[in-house]
Amino acid sequence: MICDVDTTLLTLLPRIRRARGYRLYTPDGRRLIDCYQDAGRAILGHRAAGLIRDTKAAIERGCLVPLPSAQAHRARQAIVRLLAVCDIRVEEAQVGLYATRAHADAALAGAGMAVAGRSQAVRDLADPDLPADAGPVVVWRPFLRDRDAIAGRCDAIVPTVPCPSFFSVVPVVFRRRRAGEAALLPEAILRAVASSADALVRTLRDAPTESGDARSRPPLMPGFRAVGPYLWPVATPAELDRPDWYRNRFESFLRAGIVISPDARCPSIVPGELSDGERKLLERAAGEAAAQEG
């Protein structure tokens, strides 16, 4: 039920040599602005504070296979702290950590909160058309404080933690229900989840004073509906039914040096930092793409 992003269009990118902050670099030195950010898992940049240090320690000790670890408790507590900083109180909740979205879906279904084949059972907090009564399960995304109250009323929350998909974890916070069984995870993965969640906690606490954060003053992007830093493509039902429509938009931005979400069902994201030139580039590329589609 949790949307699994179609990353096929990412194969259109040139080879990437390194990723830093909100930018991707090719072997010939070309720089791409990353507005996909690994479906939000790189919303703090591609080298979130503490992530490399903490995971390196576990990797050097060989903790790469699934075994019982005290870090599982640390990861769960970090996710509780993450929601608490947004006034979403989940002290009595149980946190499940699942290796894949399919396992998370199965746990939700086992708790009676999802029906096979009905994706609307899980709503995205960044959805522009999110109703006040979103239903029992929401996907929580950072920097959407005005919608946190909706998450606080749901029976289960799927938080987006800024942890690279390399570590493949889907956390689910169950309220008033028992968390479904989850398989053991390697300590390196658990450390990565905890470190990433704690880094996001620090960022959210500092957010009111971070006037230089581009998310607080997003660029004007014609052709998108903005919900906080999240950008959803404006499209008619007929356009969404055309397989080439979103590919054309993706390629238009890529030619301008910008990587947007490869899937129309997953929002693009305003980077946390933008130079004046990059801001103008985003606005110009969006305007040109909208004009071509019009």
Secondary structure, DSSP 4 states (H G I P E B T S, - for coil): -PPPP--GGGGGSPP--EEETTEEE-TTS-EEEESSGGGGTTTT-SS-TTHHHHHHHHHHTT--SB---THHHHHHHHHHHHHHTTT---TT-EEEEESSHHHHHHHHHHTT---TT-GGGEEETT-TT--SS--SEEEE-SS-GGGHHHHHTSSEEEE--S--GGG--EEEEESSSPPPP----BHHHHHHHHHHHHHHHHHHHHGGG-TT-GGGSPPP-TTEEEETTEEEE---HHHHT-HHHHHHHHHHHHHTTEE--SSTTS-EE--S---HHHHHHHHHHHHHHHHHH-
